[in-house]
Amino acid sequence: MSHGNRGVKNPPPPPPPPNPAELMQVMVESQRLLTETINQMTNHGGQNAQHGPAPNQYSSFKDFMDTKPPSFREAEEPLQVEEWLNTVEQKFRLLRLTDSLKAEYAAHQLQGPAGIWWNQHREAIPDNTVVDWNLFREAFKGHFIPLGVMEMKHTEFMQLTQGNKTLKEYLHAFNHLSRYAPEFVSTEAKKIASFKRGLGPKLLKTMGHTKCATFNEFISDALIQENYNIVYSATKTRK
């Protein structure tokens, strides 16, 4: 042996090649990892498609018209304005719309005097202003529900009495005008108290101290009492 090779270690022999069984195991494991990776990528893409529609895929005007939205010409009563706005907003909830599209689609439903008003109002808006649903709604309510009219209806409710009206006629007027004074009918007790306030003397004498829990119960008892009064008056007249 040469002295120059003294102390030098020979490299370890290479590992033996895998046998067929080991080679098959490696191939199976690689295939498993590849399948998992593909599944993860597919699931991730599917979740993205499921959560959130593609951008700019908004409902068309035809989609809006398919919901049969009501048109609007003018309002005989201020609350008709609120009813129209609420109905249109219900239609919007069935669709995918931006606030600007909501204003544009709703404006197409304004006809006659309302359509003329909106065209004039729209021309007066600065060109750089975004006409969205909030702007449309506030302008619409401001024009068709003047504050003075709301105050007038509120006063009319506060001054409402039965007078010569039947109980059903008084109830109809009460239900109509109470919508302008919601703070006086927000609970069953408040509603009963407000109704009692305008009752005629005969009914108030018998119904003034009733302890009905609900407004409907109070009205039912009052109708029965009114009928008793009518029968009594008719009997007394015959005698």
C-alpha positions, 0 to 999 in steps of 0.5 A, a space after each residue: 500500500 502506498 504511504 500517500 494513501 495512508 489515513 484516507 478513508 474509502 467512500 461508503 458504497 452507494 445504497 442498493 437500488 430499491 426493489 420493485 415493492 419499494 419503487 411501487 410505494 414511492 409511485 403511489 405516494 407521489 400520485 396521492 400527493 398530486 391528486 390532493 394538490 389538484 383537489 385543493 386547487 379545484 375546491 378553492 376555485 369552486 369556493 370563489 365562484 360560489 361566494 360572490 358573483 362576478 364583478 359587473 354582473 348586475 340585473 338589467 332593466 328588463 329584470 327590474 320590469 319583470 318584477 312588475 314595479 308600480 308606476 307613479 304619477 302623483 300622490 293624493 295622500 303623502 303616505 302614497 309616496 312612502 308606499 311607492 318607495 317601499 314597494 320599489 325597494 322590495 323589488 330591488 331586494 330581488 335583484 343585484 343593483 348598484 345605487 345608481 342603477 336603482 335611481 335610474 330604474 326607479 326614475 323610469 317608473 315616474 310618469 305624467 307630473 312626476 316624470 316632468 318633475 324628475 326631468 327638471 330636477 335632474 337637469 338642475 343637478 350638477 354634472 359631476 354629482 352621482 345620482 344614487 338611490 339616496 339622492 333620488 329618494 330624498 329629492 322625491 320625498 322632499 317634493 311629494 311630501 311637504 313638511 307642512 302637509 305632514 304637520 297638517 295631517 298630524 293636527 287633523 289626527 289630534 283633533 279627530 272625534 267621533 261626532 256623528 260618525 258611526 264607530 266603524 266610520 270613526 275607526 276608518 278615519 282613525 286608522 288613516 290619520 294615525 299613520 301621520 302620528 305614529 308616536 301616539 299608536 306605537 303600543 296597544 295602550 297608546 292606541 286605545 287611549 288615543 281612540 278613547 280620546 275621540 269617542 262620543 259621550 255615550 260610548 265613552 261613558 261605558 267604554 272609558 274604564 275598560 281594561 282591554 289588553 289589545 286594540 282589537 279587543 277594545 274595538 270589538 267590545 265597543 262595537 257590541 256596546 254601540 249595538 246595545 245603545 242603538 237597540 236601547 234607543 230604538 226601544 225607548 223611542 217606540 215606548 
